[in-house]
Amino acid sequence: MEWIKLRSLRSTRWVLAGGMVATVALGVVAGYNTRSVTGDPTSNVLAGALVGQVVTGVLGVLAMTSEYSSGLVRVTFAAMPRRMLVLAAKAVVFGTVCLAAGEITVVASFLGGMAALRSSVPHPSLSDPAVLRAVLMTGAYLALTGLAGLGIGAILRHGAAAVGVLVGGLFVLPLITGAASRATGKFMPELIAGNSLAAVKPVAGFTWSPWLELGIVALYSAALLGAGGWLLVRRDA
Amino acid sequence: MISVRGLTKSYGGTLAVDDLSFDIHPGCVTGFLGPNGSGKSTTMRLLLGLDEPARGSALIDGAPYAALRWPLRSVGAVLEARAFHPGRTARAHLLALAAASALPRRRVDEVLAQVGLADAADRRAGGFSLGMAQRLGIAAALLGDPGVLLLDEPVNGLDPAGVRWIRDLIRSLAARGRTVFVSSHLISEMALTADRLLVIGGGRLLADTTVGALTARGGGSLEEGFFGLTEGIR
C-alpha cells in the first residue's frame, strides 16, 4: 500500500528530482570555488547536502502529514488497523527511496564537483576509502533526515509545524547551543554531516569517529520514529 | 451483524457517546438519525477502531475491528468526503487500498465501473466534484465486497441525482443481505432510505425502532416523531 502511495504522487517525484539536481549543482559550484590546496575538497563538493537534507526531510514530513490534512489517515487506519505497521511500511519504502536517491545524488555531486575543481587543487578519488566513506555516509545522512521528517510528521500531524521543527532542529538549534558551548556541535545532525560524515580531513571539535557520529544521527531518527509510532497507536485517529 | 454494548466515549470534558447499546442486523438499512453533534460520527469511528472507547464494546460479527485479518473485506466505510490525497488519481488511491487488503487489481476496475468513475479513473482526485468524490469514497468502501457498510452522512452536499443514486445503491446492498448502517441528519431522506431507525441525541440512544413506527408516533410525519423524541436534548 505504501509503495503505491509513494510512487503515485507526481509531486513527490518532482520535488525529489529537483532536490537532487540542486544538491549536485551546489556541489559543482563548491568544487569550482575550491581554491585552497590544503583544504578538504570532498567535504566541499558534498556541501549540496545542505539543500538535499531539507528536501528529504520535508518529503518525509509530508509523507505522514498529508494523510492528516486530507483525512486519508482514517481510511488508511481502517484498511490497516495495525498502525505501527503502517508507519514501519512508510519508513521502509520512503527510507529506501531516499537512500537510493541520496547515494545517486552524492556520487553525482562528487563526480561533478571533481570535474569542476581547478587543476591546482588536489583531486581526491573514490578509490580512497576515506573519500568513499564520506560520500556514502552523506547519502545515508540524507535518508536519515528523511526518516526524521517522517517521525516528526507522525508526532505533530501538522505539516507546517513539523517542517518548522525539522528546520529549527537542523539549523537553528546548533546556533543556540553553539553559542553556549562549542562541544555540543558533535551532537547536532547538520554539523555532524558537514564536519564529520563528509569530512576526509579531521575538523577541530569533531574528533569522534564518523561511524559514531552517523550512529548518533541514526539514533535521533529512530527515536523520532519510535515516538511517532507510539503516539500514532495511542492517540485517536 | 454489528453489536454495541455500553459504548461510552468522551473527548476532553464532553461526553460524546453515552452508554450506547444496540444491534444492527443484515438485510435491511438501519438509519442512524440525530442532530449535529449527537455522537453519530463518534459511534462509527469507535466501530472502526479509529478511536478508543472509555467503556463498552463495539463488535462486528462478534469481533472487535482490530481483530479482523483483512478489515476492508469485512467492513466498508465512508466517513468523510474527500478522504484522499488530491494529487493521486482515483485508480492509484484504490490500488493502494487494494494492496493493503490483498485484493486483486481487477477489483479496482470493477468498483470504478460500479460507481460510474471508470472514465475519470486516471484523473487526479483533487479535481473531482463532490459527487465524484463521494462515489470514490463508496468505491473504496465496496472494494473488498464487505458484508458490512458504514456510511456517515453520505448524501451531504450531493445533487438530487447523486442523492438518489446513493439511496438506490444502499437499498440494493441491503436487499442482497448486507448489513448497512447509514447516519444522517436529513429526516426526509432517511424516511426514503432506511427500514430500522436508531435515534441518538446528546450521545444517548433515544429510540431503536422502525421508520414506520416513528412516523406513526409523529402522527404520520417522521419529522414530528423525531422532534418529539429529541425535544430539548442537546
Interface residues (C-beta under 8 A of the other chain):
Chain A: M1 E2 W3 I4 K5 S8 L9 R10 S11 S66 E67 S70 G71 L72 R74 V75 T76 F77 A78 A79 M80 P81 R82 D236 A237
Chain B: R45 L48 G49 L50 D51 E52 Y65 A66 L68 P71 L72 V75 A77 L79 E80 R82 A83 F84 H85 P86 G87 R88 T89 A92 H93 L95 A96 L97 A99 A100 S101 A140
